[in-house]
Amino acid sequence: MKKRPVLFLALSFVAVNTLAQHKYSDSSSFPTYQGLIMAGYQGWFNAPGDGANMGWNHFAKNGRFEPDICKFDFWPDVSEYAKTYITPFHLGDGSPAYLFSCYDSTTVSTHFRWMKEYGLDGVFLQRAVTAIKDPVNLAHDNHLLKNALASSVQYHRAIAIMYDFAGLDSSARDWQLIIDDWKYLVDSIHIAGRGNGQTYLYHNGKPLVGIWGVGFPERHNDLRATAKLIDFFKNDPVYGGCAVLLGVPAYWRNFGNDTEKDPYLHELLRKADILRPWFVGRFNEDSYKMFEGRIAADITWCKQYNIDYAPVVFPGFSWHNMHPDKASAQIPRDRGRFYWEQLTGAIVEGSKMIYVAMFDEIDEGTAIFKLSNKPPSGSSKFESLEPGIPTDYYLYLTGIAAQMLRKLRPLQTDIPLPAFK
């Protein structure tokens, strides 16, 4: 059998790459993750009457939403939302408490306006396999995405897709669901094909796609199937040509206690453009000192294989209302000091990009958007920001850290004072 000439193979690769590029614009107004602080954006909160037909989604627990049962620990500050929904909860003065719905375009617009006002560079919009499998959830997520894309343009914030392996089983059908979903986003929503001034986040000159849950034992990982998924995003002749970010366990480098022990994992990770280890819940303010040095060592490993690195920072953690057997404020915020320690620590250890968990996740107490200092009273225990801390403090800290990351202001290890209005 004749061997194909090297020139023929090279021309074939160019032809494939060119075909893939027809699906995407050549560039973006956000051409790289370098120098940016991005956050995760769930956007999964709903209210009865919002049009999504999902009830109090992610507010309710087991279908119930009443003063003694719910699923989130922080009540959002809803004073700036154009549309809110009355709840069964009451504030301390007896007046009814209200919540927002992410199905409303005005809610998404408000969130992106805050990102611009405070200096958060943009968000990764989460798309979980669980939601892709369910037609009602998928319709909500597609509606949310269209509104988020419009708001990202209006406020000039970066946006990217993050696939979450939540709900994934090892069947080939589930892997194909992700591939088919991306094809839909490309062909129907033109996710990264809106011109070179678009706001979809690029990296290394390519649209960036995130995949979260790689290497976690409880995520039903099939590492070799994940390799095929990565290959699709990077090399498919029509839909390839993407850069890939992999969300991995905190102890991925030394196969620690949160990590799949298969040695193939490291071979798989070398296929990535960016690694993003999940640090949420791995330390608190006291134990963070023992964690110092890990980011620098991770970056050293990544540099050997020309991979970039985005550590995760988070403001605190609390999920008492979701799991009443758990203590409230399991990882205290300490007036922003815990968050600031991580932001400055990541910069000092050499990080060029940062991922915040999360913009809006009040379920697990990791939200950095505006939170109420006067949550409802009653049987459900809601956390509030400490006395004297304004509702926008974590957005304020994020914006200052973004300036330090880009060296637009000197590194400041002492936490800035609250921005009182």
Buried (B, 14 or more C-beta within 10 A) or exposed (E): EEEEEEEEEEEEEEEBEEBBBEBBBEBBBBBBBBBBBBBBBBBBBBBBEBEBEBBBBBBBBEEEBBBEBBBBBBBBBBEEBEBBBEBBBBBEEEEEBBBBBBBBBBBBBBBBBBBBEBBBBBBBBBBBBEBBBBEEBBBBBBBBBEBBBBBBBEBBBBBBBBBBBEBBEEEEEBBEBBBEBBBBBBEEBBBBBBEEEBBBBBBBEBBBBBBBBBBBEEBBBBBEBBBEBBEBBBBBBEBBBBBBBBBBBBBBBEBEEBBBEBEEBBEBBBBBBBBBBBBBBBBBBEEBEEBEEBBBEBBEBBEEEEBBBBBBBBBBBBBBBBEEEEEBBBBBBBBBBBBBBBBBBBBEBBBBBBBBBBBBBBBBBBBBBBBBBBBBBBEBBBBBBBEEBBBBBBBBBBBBBBBBBBEEEEEEEEBEEBBEE
